[in-house]
Amino acid sequence: MRFSAGLLVIFLLSVADVTAAPLKIVTFGTSLTARGGWQASLEEGLERCLRRAVDIAIVAKSGATTEWGLSSVERVITEKPDIVLVEFYANDAALNRWMSVSRSRGNFSTILERLKTGLPDARIYMMVMNPMSGLRGAIRPFLSSYISAHRSVAAERSVAIIDHSNGWLMLPAEELSTAIPDGAHPVASTAAKVMVPTIIKAIAGTCAE
């Protein structure tokens, strides 16, 4: 049986897709990551886009601050990811945590330093998550200052930023209220709709699905 050159190329590409190691991603952060529910959609979307298996692990904890992040960096490194998506500013900004912007900034800088040292070939992204409102927003009156501090650290450490702010702002006010019913934690389906396309674009560029 004879194969044309075109069929041979297609065959070789299909074998490469099957045998390539999965793209390993660790999502690292707070309840916005631990309870986010957007990872499954991200995994599926990236697999379609990249035509490659994707494996997403979650290293996150509800109520976590950068202090917890510092103690958990080794768990991320042990996963040996190709990509790390990290977010930690939200709980640092809560008044009941008593954490200054400068301390949060210093902790986040150390987290990124350790990640870059332990994972020299990994792509690391800082993520700006969803807006907060109601009581959960009220106890974070200086949230924007913490976001700015973490942005600054990311820039200093040459870490790319994935900012979901515009995606959330595009939702009508009534829909936004429904999407984030407790003022802090988005419904998983809406989180996936808003966030996943932005993450895929950052990681893989424009996909022709």
ChimeraX commands (.cxc) that place a marker at each C-alpha (Angstrom):
marker #1 position 0.00,0.00,0.00 radius 0.5
marker #1 position 1.43,3.39,-1.02 radius 0.5
marker #1 position 0.96,6.68,0.91 radius 0.5
marker #1 position 1.09,10.11,-0.65 radius 0.5
marker #1 position 3.36,12.69,0.93 radius 0.5
marker #1 position 0.31,14.57,2.24 radius 0.5
marker #1 position -1.14,11.50,3.92 radius 0.5
marker #1 position 2.22,10.73,5.46 radius 0.5
marker #1 position 2.42,14.22,7.00 radius 0.5
marker #1 position -1.09,13.89,8.42 radius 0.5
marker #1 position -0.20,10.47,9.84 radius 0.5
marker #1 position 2.96,11.78,11.47 radius 0.5
marker #1 position 1.14,14.78,12.97 radius 0.5
marker #1 position -1.56,12.54,14.40 radius 0.5
marker #1 position 1.06,10.30,15.99 radius 0.5
marker #1 position 2.79,13.35,17.45 radius 0.5
marker #1 position -0.48,14.55,18.97 radius 0.5
marker #1 position -1.11,11.18,20.60 radius 0.5
marker #1 position 2.40,10.68,21.95 radius 0.5
marker #1 position 3.14,14.24,23.10 radius 0.5
marker #1 position 3.28,14.67,26.85 radius 0.5
marker #1 position 0.29,16.53,28.29 radius 0.5
marker #1 position 0.67,20.25,28.84 radius 0.5
marker #1 position 0.77,20.52,32.64 radius 0.5
marker #1 position -0.80,23.58,34.27 radius 0.5
marker #1 position -1.04,24.41,37.97 radius 0.5
marker #1 position -3.66,26.90,39.12 radius 0.5
marker #1 position -2.35,28.41,42.35 radius 0.5
marker #1 position -4.28,30.70,44.66 radius 0.5
marker #1 position -7.33,31.36,46.81 radius 0.5
marker #1 position -10.95,30.20,46.80 radius 0.5
marker #1 position -11.32,31.95,43.44 radius 0.5
marker #1 position -9.12,29.13,42.18 radius 0.5
marker #1 position -10.02,26.36,44.65 radius 0.5
marker #1 position -13.77,26.83,44.13 radius 0.5
marker #1 position -13.63,28.49,40.73 radius 0.5
marker #1 position -14.88,25.59,38.65 radius 0.5
marker #1 position -13.35,27.07,35.47 radius 0.5
marker #1 position -10.46,24.63,35.18 radius 0.5
marker #1 position -12.41,21.86,33.42 radius 0.5
marker #1 position -13.54,24.29,30.73 radius 0.5
marker #1 position -10.00,25.62,30.37 radius 0.5
marker #1 position -8.64,22.10,30.00 radius 0.5
marker #1 position -11.17,21.25,27.29 radius 0.5
marker #1 position -10.67,24.54,25.46 radius 0.5
marker #1 position -6.90,24.28,25.41 radius 0.5
marker #1 position -7.02,20.67,24.23 radius 0.5
marker #1 position -9.20,21.71,21.28 radius 0.5
marker #1 position -6.97,24.69,20.54 radius 0.5
marker #1 position -3.59,23.00,20.89 radius 0.5
marker #1 position -4.68,19.52,19.77 radius 0.5
marker #1 position -2.74,18.21,22.71 radius 0.5
marker #1 position -3.64,16.67,26.05 radius 0.5
marker #1 position -3.81,19.16,28.92 radius 0.5
marker #1 position -3.59,18.30,32.62 radius 0.5
marker #1 position -4.62,20.96,35.14 radius 0.5
marker #1 position -3.85,20.64,38.85 radius 0.5
marker #1 position -5.22,22.88,41.59 radius 0.5
marker #1 position -3.03,24.05,44.46 radius 0.5
marker #1 position -5.34,26.48,46.23 radius 0.5
marker #1 position -7.21,27.06,49.48 radius 0.5
marker #1 position -10.24,29.05,50.51 radius 0.5
marker #1 position -9.19,32.00,52.65 radius 0.5
marker #1 position -5.56,31.68,51.57 radius 0.5
marker #1 position -3.28,34.68,51.66 radius 0.5
marker #1 position 0.23,35.15,50.34 radius 0.5
marker #1 position 1.43,33.67,53.65 radius 0.5
marker #1 position -0.17,30.35,52.69 radius 0.5
marker #1 position 1.16,30.81,49.18 radius 0.5
marker #1 position 4.71,31.06,50.52 radius 0.5
marker #1 position 4.27,27.79,52.42 radius 0.5
marker #1 position 2.83,26.03,49.37 radius 0.5
marker #1 position 5.26,26.96,46.60 radius 0.5
marker #1 position 7.03,23.60,46.85 radius 0.5
marker #1 position 3.74,21.80,46.16 radius 0.5
marker #1 position 3.52,23.69,42.89 radius 0.5
marker #1 position 7.14,22.97,41.98 radius 0.5
marker #1 position 6.67,19.27,42.73 radius 0.5
marker #1 position 3.96,19.13,40.05 radius 0.5
marker #1 position 6.58,20.16,37.45 radius 0.5
marker #1 position 4.14,22.29,35.47 radius 0.5
marker #1 position 4.75,23.93,32.13 radius 0.5
marker #1 position 2.48,26.82,33.14 radius 0.5
marker #1 position 1.47,28.33,36.49 radius 0.5
marker #1 position -1.56,30.61,36.90 radius 0.5
marker #1 position -1.31,32.44,40.22 radius 0.5
marker #1 position -3.60,34.80,42.16 radius 0.5
marker #1 position -3.30,35.80,45.83 radius 0.5
marker #1 position -4.14,39.48,46.36 radius 0.5
marker #1 position -7.86,39.13,47.28 radius 0.5
marker #1 position -7.55,37.85,50.84 radius 0.5
marker #1 position -4.46,39.90,51.60 radius 0.5
marker #1 position -6.70,42.92,51.00 radius 0.5
marker #1 position -9.35,41.87,53.55 radius 0.5
marker #1 position -9.28,44.12,56.61 radius 0.5
marker #1 position -9.60,41.16,58.98 radius 0.5
marker #1 position -6.30,39.76,57.65 radius 0.5
marker #1 position -4.33,42.75,58.92 radius 0.5
marker #1 position -1.85,42.52,56.06 radius 0.5
marker #1 position -0.29,45.69,54.72 radius 0.5
marker #1 position 0.14,46.32,51.02 radius 0.5
marker #1 position 3.94,46.30,51.45 radius 0.5
marker #1 position 3.90,42.95,53.22 radius 0.5
marker #1 position 1.61,41.48,50.58 radius 0.5
marker #1 position 3.89,42.85,47.89 radius 0.5
marker #1 position 6.96,41.35,49.52 radius 0.5
marker #1 position 5.32,37.95,49.97 radius 0.5
marker #1 position 4.17,37.87,46.36 radius 0.5
marker #1 position 7.63,38.83,45.16 radius 0.5
marker #1 position 9.11,35.92,47.09 radius 0.5
marker #1 position 6.47,33.53,45.72 radius 0.5
marker #1 position 7.35,34.50,42.15 radius 0.5
marker #1 position 11.06,34.34,42.86 radius 0.5
marker #1 position 10.74,30.80,44.23 radius 0.5
marker #1 position 8.55,29.70,41.34 radius 0.5
marker #1 position 10.98,31.06,38.76 radius 0.5
marker #1 position 13.94,29.46,40.54 radius 0.5
marker #1 position 12.27,26.08,40.99 radius 0.5
marker #1 position 10.61,26.09,37.55 radius 0.5
marker #1 position 13.06,27.92,35.28 radius 0.5
marker #1 position 11.37,26.73,32.08 radius 0.5
marker #1 position 7.76,27.31,33.17 radius 0.5
marker #1 position 5.57,30.15,31.96 radius 0.5
marker #1 position 4.12,31.99,34.95 radius 0.5
marker #1 position 1.10,34.29,34.84 radius 0.5
marker #1 position -0.38,36.53,37.51 radius 0.5
marker #1 position -4.15,36.70,37.18 radius 0.5
marker #1 position -6.43,39.62,38.02 radius 0.5
marker #1 position -9.71,38.02,38.94 radius 0.5
marker #1 position -13.33,39.20,39.31 radius 0.5
marker #1 position -14.70,42.33,41.02 radius 0.5
marker #1 position -16.05,42.12,44.56 radius 0.5
marker #1 position -19.16,43.76,45.98 radius 0.5
marker #1 position -21.47,43.81,48.99 radius 0.5
marker #1 position -19.99,42.90,52.37 radius 0.5
marker #1 position -17.10,41.03,50.77 radius 0.5
marker #1 position -16.24,44.12,48.79 radius 0.5
marker #1 position -16.70,46.40,51.79 radius 0.5
marker #1 position -14.08,44.56,53.85 radius 0.5
marker #1 position -11.62,45.09,50.99 radius 0.5
marker #1 position -11.76,48.90,50.57 radius 0.5
marker #1 position -8.19,49.07,49.24 radius 0.5
marker #1 position -8.38,46.06,46.93 radius 0.5
marker #1 position -7.13,48.06,43.96 radius 0.5
marker #1 position -3.95,48.95,45.86 radius 0.5
marker #1 position -3.17,45.27,46.41 radius 0.5
marker #1 position -3.85,44.48,42.77 radius 0.5
marker #1 position -1.54,47.33,41.73 radius 0.5
marker #1 position 1.18,46.07,44.06 radius 0.5
marker #1 position 0.99,42.55,42.65 radius 0.5
marker #1 position 0.96,43.92,39.10 radius 0.5
marker #1 position 4.11,45.86,39.88 radius 0.5
marker #1 position 5.83,42.77,41.26 radius 0.5
marker #1 position 4.82,40.75,38.20 radius 0.5
marker #1 position 6.32,43.39,35.93 radius 0.5
marker #1 position 9.55,43.45,37.94 radius 0.5
marker #1 position 9.80,39.65,37.76 radius 0.5
marker #1 position 8.96,39.55,34.03 radius 0.5
marker #1 position 5.77,37.64,34.77 radius 0.5
marker #1 position 2.91,38.10,32.31 radius 0.5
marker #1 position -0.49,39.29,33.55 radius 0.5
marker #1 position -3.85,37.85,32.56 radius 0.5
marker #1 position -6.44,40.48,33.46 radius 0.5
marker #1 position -10.08,39.38,33.55 radius 0.5
marker #1 position -11.40,42.81,34.57 radius 0.5
marker #1 position -12.70,43.83,31.15 radius 0.5
marker #1 position -14.51,40.54,30.69 radius 0.5
marker #1 position -16.44,41.05,33.90 radius 0.5
marker #1 position -17.13,44.72,33.14 radius 0.5
marker #1 position -18.75,43.74,29.86 radius 0.5
marker #1 position -21.54,41.95,31.74 radius 0.5
marker #1 position -24.67,44.04,32.42 radius 0.5
marker #1 position -25.01,45.05,36.07 radius 0.5
marker #1 position -27.96,42.71,36.65 radius 0.5
marker #1 position -26.15,39.76,35.10 radius 0.5
marker #1 position -22.99,40.57,37.06 radius 0.5
marker #1 position -24.96,40.46,40.32 radius 0.5
marker #1 position -26.37,37.07,39.41 radius 0.5
marker #1 position -22.99,35.81,38.25 radius 0.5
marker #1 position -21.33,36.66,41.58 radius 0.5
marker #1 position -24.17,36.09,44.06 radius 0.5
marker #1 position -22.12,36.36,47.26 radius 0.5
marker #1 position -20.14,39.35,46.01 radius 0.5
marker #1 position -16.87,37.41,45.69 radius 0.5
marker #1 position -17.20,33.94,44.17 radius 0.5
marker #1 position -18.53,33.68,40.61 radius 0.5
marker #1 position -20.87,30.95,39.46 radius 0.5
marker #1 position -18.64,28.37,37.77 radius 0.5
marker #1 position -20.38,28.52,34.40 radius 0.5
marker #1 position -20.05,32.31,34.17 radius 0.5
marker #1 position -16.47,32.23,35.44 radius 0.5
marker #1 position -15.65,29.81,32.64 radius 0.5
marker #1 position -17.44,31.96,30.04 radius 0.5
marker #1 position -15.65,35.14,31.09 radius 0.5
marker #1 position -12.21,33.86,32.02 radius 0.5
marker #1 position -11.39,30.85,29.87 radius 0.5
marker #1 position -11.19,32.64,26.48 radius 0.5
marker #1 position -8.80,35.21,27.97 radius 0.5
marker #1 position -6.56,32.51,29.46 radius 0.5
marker #1 position -6.53,30.51,26.23 radius 0.5
marker #1 position -5.60,33.60,24.23 radius 0.5
marker #1 position -2.72,34.36,26.63 radius 0.5
marker #1 position -1.39,30.81,26.54 radius 0.5
marker #1 position -2.07,29.75,22.96 radius 0.5
marker #1 position -2.88,32.86,20.97 radius 0.5
marker #1 position -5.82,32.89,18.57 radius 0.5
marker #1 position -7.24,29.45,17.88 radius 0.5
marker #1 position -9.11,28.41,14.80 radius 0.5
marker #1 position -11.44,25.80,16.27 radius 0.5
marker link #1:1,2 radius 0.2
marker link #1:2,3 radius 0.2
marker link #1:3,4 radius 0.2
marker link #1:4,5 radius 0.2
marker link #1:5,6 radius 0.2
marker link #1:6,7 radius 0.2
marker link #1:7,8 radius 0.2
marker link #1:8,9 radius 0.2
marker link #1:9,10 radius 0.2
marker link #1:10,11 radius 0.2
marker link #1:11,12 radius 0.2
marker link #1:12,13 radius 0.2
marker link #1:13,14 radius 0.2
marker link #1:14,15 radius 0.2
marker link #1:15,16 radius 0.2
marker link #1:16,17 radius 0.2
marker link #1:17,18 radius 0.2
marker link #1:18,19 radius 0.2
marker link #1:19,20 radius 0.2
marker link #1:20,21 radius 0.2
marker link #1:21,22 radius 0.2
marker link #1:22,23 radius 0.2
marker link #1:23,24 radius 0.2
marker link #1:24,25 radius 0.2
marker link #1:25,26 radius 0.2
marker link #1:26,27 radius 0.2
marker link #1:27,28 radius 0.2
marker link #1:28,29 radius 0.2
marker link #1:29,30 radius 0.2
marker link #1:30,31 radius 0.2
marker link #1:31,32 radius 0.2
marker link #1:32,33 radius 0.2
marker link #1:33,34 radius 0.2
marker link #1:34,35 radius 0.2
marker link #1:35,36 radius 0.2
marker link #1:36,37 radius 0.2
marker link #1:37,38 radius 0.2
marker link #1:38,39 radius 0.2
marker link #1:39,40 radius 0.2
marker link #1:40,41 radius 0.2
marker link #1:41,42 radius 0.2
marker link #1:42,43 radius 0.2
marker link #1:43,44 radius 0.2
marker link #1:44,45 radius 0.2
marker link #1:45,46 radius 0.2
marker link #1:46,47 radius 0.2
marker link #1:47,48 radius 0.2
marker link #1:48,49 radius 0.2
marker link #1:49,50 radius 0.2
marker link #1:50,51 radius 0.2
marker link #1:51,52 radius 0.2
marker link #1:52,53 radius 0.2
marker link #1:53,54 radius 0.2
marker link #1:54,55 radius 0.2
marker link #1:55,56 radius 0.2
marker link #1:56,57 radius 0.2
marker link #1:57,58 radius 0.2
marker link #1:58,59 radius 0.2
marker link #1:59,60 radius 0.2
marker link #1:60,61 radius 0.2
marker link #1:61,62 radius 0.2
marker link #1:62,63 radius 0.2
marker link #1:63,64 radius 0.2
marker link #1:64,65 radius 0.2
marker link #1:65,66 radius 0.2
marker link #1:66,67 radius 0.2
marker link #1:67,68 radius 0.2
marker link #1:68,69 radius 0.2
marker link #1:69,70 radius 0.2
marker link #1:70,71 radius 0.2
marker link #1:71,72 radius 0.2
marker link #1:72,73 radius 0.2
marker link #1:73,74 radius 0.2
marker link #1:74,75 radius 0.2
marker link #1:75,76 radius 0.2
marker link #1:76,77 radius 0.2
marker link #1:77,78 radius 0.2
marker link #1:78,79 radius 0.2
marker link #1:79,80 radius 0.2
marker link #1:80,81 radius 0.2
marker link #1:81,82 radius 0.2
marker link #1:82,83 radius 0.2
marker link #1:83,84 radius 0.2
marker link #1:84,85 radius 0.2
marker link #1:85,86 radius 0.2
marker link #1:86,87 radius 0.2
marker link #1:87,88 radius 0.2
marker link #1:88,89 radius 0.2
marker link #1:89,90 radius 0.2
marker link #1:90,91 radius 0.2
marker link #1:91,92 radius 0.2
marker link #1:92,93 radius 0.2
marker link #1:93,94 radius 0.2
marker link #1:94,95 radius 0.2
marker link #1:95,96 radius 0.2
marker link #1:96,97 radius 0.2
marker link #1:97,98 radius 0.2
marker link #1:98,99 radius 0.2
marker link #1:99,100 radius 0.2
marker link #1:100,101 radius 0.2
marker link #1:101,102 radius 0.2
marker link #1:102,103 radius 0.2
marker link #1:103,104 radius 0.2
marker link #1:104,105 radius 0.2
marker link #1:105,106 radius 0.2
marker link #1:106,107 radius 0.2
marker link #1:107,108 radius 0.2
marker link #1:108,109 radius 0.2
marker link #1:109,110 radius 0.2
marker link #1:110,111 radius 0.2
marker link #1:111,112 radius 0.2
marker link #1:112,113 radius 0.2
marker link #1:113,114 radius 0.2
marker link #1:114,115 radius 0.2
marker link #1:115,116 radius 0.2
marker link #1:116,117 radius 0.2
marker link #1:117,118 radius 0.2
marker link #1:118,119 radius 0.2
marker link #1:119,120 radius 0.2
marker link #1:120,121 radius 0.2
marker link #1:121,122 radius 0.2
marker link #1:122,123 radius 0.2
marker link #1:123,124 radius 0.2
marker link #1:124,125 radius 0.2
marker link #1:125,126 radius 0.2
marker link #1:126,127 radius 0.2
marker link #1:127,128 radius 0.2
marker link #1:128,129 radius 0.2
marker link #1:129,130 radius 0.2
marker link #1:130,131 radius 0.2
marker link #1:131,132 radius 0.2
marker link #1:132,133 radius 0.2
marker link #1:133,134 radius 0.2
marker link #1:134,135 radius 0.2
marker link #1:135,136 radius 0.2
marker link #1:136,137 radius 0.2
marker link #1:137,138 radius 0.2
marker link #1:138,139 radius 0.2
marker link #1:139,140 radius 0.2
marker link #1:140,141 radius 0.2
marker link #1:141,142 radius 0.2
marker link #1:142,143 radius 0.2
marker link #1:143,144 radius 0.2
marker link #1:144,145 radius 0.2
marker link #1:145,146 radius 0.2
marker link #1:146,147 radius 0.2
marker link #1:147,148 radius 0.2
marker link #1:148,149 radius 0.2
marker link #1:149,150 radius 0.2
marker link #1:150,151 radius 0.2
marker link #1:151,152 radius 0.2
marker link #1:152,153 radius 0.2
marker link #1:153,154 radius 0.2
marker link #1:154,155 radius 0.2
marker link #1:155,156 radius 0.2
marker link #1:156,157 radius 0.2
marker link #1:157,158 radius 0.2
marker link #1:158,159 radius 0.2
marker link #1:159,160 radius 0.2
marker link #1:160,161 radius 0.2
marker link #1:161,162 radius 0.2
marker link #1:162,163 radius 0.2
marker link #1:163,164 radius 0.2
marker link #1:164,165 radius 0.2
marker link #1:165,166 radius 0.2
marker link #1:166,167 radius 0.2
marker link #1:167,168 radius 0.2
marker link #1:168,169 radius 0.2
marker link #1:169,170 radius 0.2
marker link #1:170,171 radius 0.2
marker link #1:171,172 radius 0.2
marker link #1:172,173 radius 0.2
marker link #1:173,174 radius 0.2
marker link #1:174,175 radius 0.2
marker link #1:175,176 radius 0.2
marker link #1:176,177 radius 0.2
marker link #1:177,178 radius 0.2
marker link #1:178,179 radius 0.2
marker link #1:179,180 radius 0.2
marker link #1:180,181 radius 0.2
marker link #1:181,182 radius 0.2
marker link #1:182,183 radius 0.2
marker link #1:183,184 radius 0.2
marker link #1:184,185 radius 0.2
marker link #1:185,186 radius 0.2
marker link #1:186,187 radius 0.2
marker link #1:187,188 radius 0.2
marker link #1:188,189 radius 0.2
marker link #1:189,190 radius 0.2
marker link #1:190,191 radius 0.2
marker link #1:191,192 radius 0.2
marker link #1:192,193 radius 0.2
marker link #1:193,194 radius 0.2
marker link #1:194,195 radius 0.2
marker link #1:195,196 radius 0.2
marker link #1:196,197 radius 0.2
marker link #1:197,198 radius 0.2
marker link #1:198,199 radius 0.2
marker link #1:199,200 radius 0.2
marker link #1:200,201 radius 0.2
marker link #1:201,202 radius 0.2
marker link #1:202,203 radius 0.2
marker link #1:203,204 radius 0.2
marker link #1:204,205 radius 0.2
marker link #1:205,206 radius 0.2
marker link #1:206,207 radius 0.2
marker link #1:207,208 radius 0.2
marker link #1:208,209 radius 0.2
view
